[in-house]
C-alpha cells in the first residue's frame, strides 16, 4: 500500500473534496460488468450525472470499463470526461511510478510526482533502547502494511501528532529534524543487508532520532517525512565507530535542516 485509507481521506479533505464514498471491494463486486456498476452504483445509488475518468483507469470485471468502453455505451445516462495524463519530465504521474522511485530510495523524484514529501505514520512502539544507551535515543515506528523505502539512513523530519488519528493536516507546529534509520542495525550482531535491500517488517526496524527532542513518545502517533537518502546501512567495527558516524549523520542533518529553513524564509 502506498497511502493508507485514513491518510487518503485526510488529503482529499485538505484538497476540498466534500464527500467520499467508500465501496467495499469483494469477490461478488469484482464480477460486476461496467454496465451494472454504472446502473446500480453511479447513476442508481449516487445519482451521478458527470463522470471523470483517468486516461488509464477502468472498472468492472476484467477492467473492461475503460473510458473508451464507457464512452461507447448506448443510452449512457451521464456525461463522461477523460483526464489526460499529467506529465512530469516526460513521465506520466502514477502510483506505479511513485512506487518505482520509492523502492529505489529516490525520494526526490517520488516527491516531484506526489507533490509532497513521502511520509510514514504510526504509533511509537517499544524498542530495546540501544539508541538511548549510546546517546542517540530513537522513536521506533510501526509503519503498518505500507511501502517503506529500502534499507539505509535518511534525512527528514517528524511531526508529533498525538494519541489518536486522524491528525490535523493544517497543524505544522512541532516539526523536528530527524535522522531516520531503516534497517537491521548490523553493528549489534544482525546480518548486514546488501545495498538496495527492500524493507522486511520481520527483520528491519524504522527508527527516527529527533534532534533536540527530549521526552517520552511511546504510544504517540508520529508522522515521519523522508526527504533525502544519506547513506546505506553498514556494520561498524565497534560501538565507538558507530557513534562517530551517527555524529556525522546528525551534522549532515543539521546542515540540511538549516538550508531547508533558509529556503522557506521570506
Secondary structure, 3 states (H helix, E strand, C coil): CCCCHHHHHHHHHHCCCCCCCCCCCCHHHHCCCHHHHHHHHHHHHCCCCEEEEECCCEECHHHCEEHHHHHHCCCCCCEEEEECCCEECCEECCHHHHHHHHHHCCHHHHHHHHCCCEEEEEEEECCCCHHHHCCCCCEEECCCCCCCCCCEEEEEEEEEEECCCCCCCCCCCCEEEEEEEEECCHHHCCCCCCCCCCCCCCCCEEEEEECCCCCCCCCCEEEEEEEEEEECCCCCCCHHHHHHHHHHHHHHHHHHHHHHHHHHCC
